Amino acid sequence: MFMKSDCIQTTICQERKKDPIEMFHSGQLVKVSAPMVRYSKLAFRTLVRKYNCDLCYTPMIVAADFVRSVKARDSEFTTNQGDCPLIVQFAANDARLLSDAARIVCPYANGIDINCGCPQRIHDDIIRTVDLCRKAEATGVSWITVHGRTVEERHQPVHYEAIKIIKENMSIPVIANGDIRSLKEAENVWHITGTDGVMVARGLLANPAMFAGYEETPLKCMWDWVDLALELGTPYMCFHQHLMYMMEKITSRQEKRVFNALSSTSAVLDYLTNHYGI
């Protein structure tokens, strides 16, 4: 659930093109990068923005750790002037700690999101889900994202009809989430559910350029990732893992074994140069 920040510092985001709320009222599909733990950090957000992503979330951040630890703040949250619009997601079970965490980041973000998706997704009884969403709306949230599975479901098909029912019963914008792997699928889900946008997680990990219409990660996107990761000081494990996801569809099983075993940035750069001319 998203609540708009009242203390946006416009000097931080003076290059942002649209306010998030205005985007959802444009009548166009709003393409959103999900809050993925370990992955949705500044370099990756910058990458997907280059390929038509409209709105980015940070990874889920534990509010209590963020408030209490300078190390956690330095590790979990970095941004820059071009990182807009940006939504910071927190997980919290203490209102005061959530408020304190929000105050720390609000000068650098367009809004604060509360993670309510672990484990509550949709209920088996759609009436309960609609009731929960209406209660959230009544508290003043600006929009809601719905993952269309129950808590017991992992790989089963997403219940897009349930998301559609929720949207029909809400006055605020609703984002659909779940099993979207291409721009065509994103557009189909948008039309089926009648929502205001779609949120993608694993699909963007595998293909950060999917919102630009690419069916698999183009070599130019991999090159962009290398440049951004090195420029922004991305830790090696994260740098390597993102490339593993991006190369999943374009490498053989043997190539995967070799690439996945690489243990340094220089080794990765040599491999990419030799195999892909990067």
N, C-alpha and C positions, 0 to 999 in steps of 0.2 A: 504494500500500500504506500502510496506516495503523498507526501505533504509538501507543498511549495514553501521554500524558504522565504522569510520576510526580510532577511538581511543579506541579499545578494550584493556583493561588492562589484559594481559594474566595471570598475577599472580592471578587474581580473578577467572579465569575459567581454570586453568591449568589441571583440570580433564575432561574437555569436550572432547567427543569422536570424534565429527565431526563438521566441520564448516557448518552452515546452507546451504550455497550455494552448497557445495559439496554433502550434503544430497539429494538435489533436482536433482542433476545430476547423482545419483547412479543407477537410473532405478528402484528403489524399492519404494513402497508406503511410503510416509512420513506422519506420524500420528501426528496431531497438536491439541493442546488444545487451545480453543478460548479465546479471551479477554472478560471475563464476569465480569461486574461491581459487586463488593462486593465479588465475589467468586474466581476469579483466582489469589489468593494470595499465598504466599510462601508455606504454609502447603499443600494446595491443589495441587500446582504444583509438590511438592515433592512426593505426593501420586501418581499422575498419571504417573510420571516418573518411579515409581517402577513397573508399569504395562504397560510397552512398549510404552509409549508416547514419541515421538522423539523430539518434539519442543513445548515449552510452551510460551504463551503470558501472560503478566500482565493484570490486569483489564484495561479498558479504563481510562486514567487519563487526567483530564482537565489541559492543559499546564499552563494556566494563574494562576490557584490556586496553582499548583505545584511550580511555580517560586516564587510566592509572599508569600507563607506561609510555614514556617518550620513545623507547625503542619500537614499540608496537605502532605508534603514530608514524614514525619515519618509515617503517617497513610497509604499512598497509595503505598509506595515502600519499600520493604525489600527483601533482597536476601542473599544467602550464596554461598560458594565455589561450592557446588554440583548442584546449580540451573542454569544449562547450558545444551543446548543453550537456551538463554532467549531473547525474543523480548519484548521491552517496547512499549506499544501503547499509543499515545497521541491524544486528540481531541483539535484542535486549529483553530482559524480563523485569527491569527496574526503570520506572518512568524518569526518575531523577538522573540516572546515569545516561539514559538515552538523550535527555535534554542537554546534559553537559557535553556529550559527544557531538550533538548537532550544533551547538554553539561554537565548537572548535572549528568545524568545517564549513559552516554556513557562509563565510566570506568568499569561499572558493568554489561554491557549488550552486546549481540552480534548484536544488531541492534535496530533501531527505526521504529515503524509503525505509519502511519497516518490513523486515523479512517475516512473513507469516506463512511461509510455504513448507516448513519443515516441522512437523509432518502434515499439517492441515493443507490439503489441496481441496478438491471438490468432495462433498459428502455423497454417499449412495443416494440419499434423499435430497434431490435438487432444491426442495423447499427450504431445507436447513441452510444450504449454501447461499441461496438468494437472501434469506433473512440475515445471515452473517454479513454479506456484502452491503445490505441496506444499513445495517448498524454501523459499519465502517464509514459509509457515505455520510451518515448523520453526524459523525464526529468531526467532519470537515476535510476528509482526505480529498485530494484533487483528482486522482484516478486510481484504478485497481488493476493489477495484472492477475490473470487466472490461468493456472496450469491445469489442463483438462484431464486429470487422473485422480483417482482416490488414493488414500494413503497406502493401500495394499498393492497398488498397481505400479509396475516398473516399466515393462516393455510392451504392455498391451496398447492397443490403439487409443489415441486421445479422443475424449468425448467432446467433440466440437459443438455438438447440439446443446450440451450443458452450458458451454460458454455463451452460445447464442442466447439461451434463456436468461442467463445472468445479465447480459448486455441489454436485453429488452426490458429488464426490470430496474435499470439504473439510469440516473440522470447524468452522472459523471462519466468521463471516458473510461473504456475498458480495453485492456491489451490482452490478446490471446497468446498463449505460450504452449509449446509442446510439439516435438517431432517435425520441425520445419527445417528442410535441408536444401532448399533452393528458392530463388526469387519467385518462380512459378508457384511453388507450394505456399509461399508467404501470401501471394496474391489470392490464391484459392481459399486459404483459411480466412483471410480478410473478408472475402465476399460471402463465404458460408456462414460466418459468425456474426457479421455486421459490426464487428468491433472497430475501434479507432486506430489500432496498430497491432503489430505482431512483434513478439520478443523471441530471439533466437540465441541458443547457447551452443550446443555441440555442433550444429550446422556451421556456425561461424568459426569454430575452432578448426574444423576440417577444411573450410574454404572461406577465409576472411573477405573474399571478393564476391560472395554470393549475392549480396544486395545490389551489386552492379551487373548482375545477370550472368556471371560466369558459372559454368556447371562444375568445374573443379578449379583448384587454385592455380592461377596463371604464374608463370615464372617471374613476371614483373612484380607480382605481389610478394613472392618469396624474397626477391631482391629488396623490395621496400622494407620487409620485416628485418632483414639483416641490417640495413642502414639504420632503421629506427632503434633496434635493440642495442646496437653498438653506440649510437649517439646518446641514448638515454641511460646507458649503464645497466641493462637488464642482466640479472644473474644468469650464469651459464645454464643451470638446470631448466629455468623457464625458457630461455632462448632456444635450447635444444628441443624441449618438449613441444613447443609451438610448431617447430619445423617438422617434427615427427607427425603431428596431426595433419599439417598441410600436405605432406608428401604421401599420405596413406593411399590415395587413389592413383598416384602416378609412379609408384615404385613397385618393383617385384619383391617377392618374399625374401629372396637372397639379398637384395639391396637394402631392404628394411633391417635385416639382421646386422649388416655392416654399419649402416648409418646409426642405428640405435645404440651401438656399442661405442660410438665415438665419445671421447671424454674431455675434449677441450675445444674452445672456440676456434683456434687455429686449424684443428683437424676438421671441424665442420666446414670452415671456409674453403679448405683445400678440396674436400669432397664435393661441395657444390660447384666449385670452379671446374673440377675435372669431369663431373657428370652432366652439369646443366649449363656450363658456360657462364655461371654467375660470378 
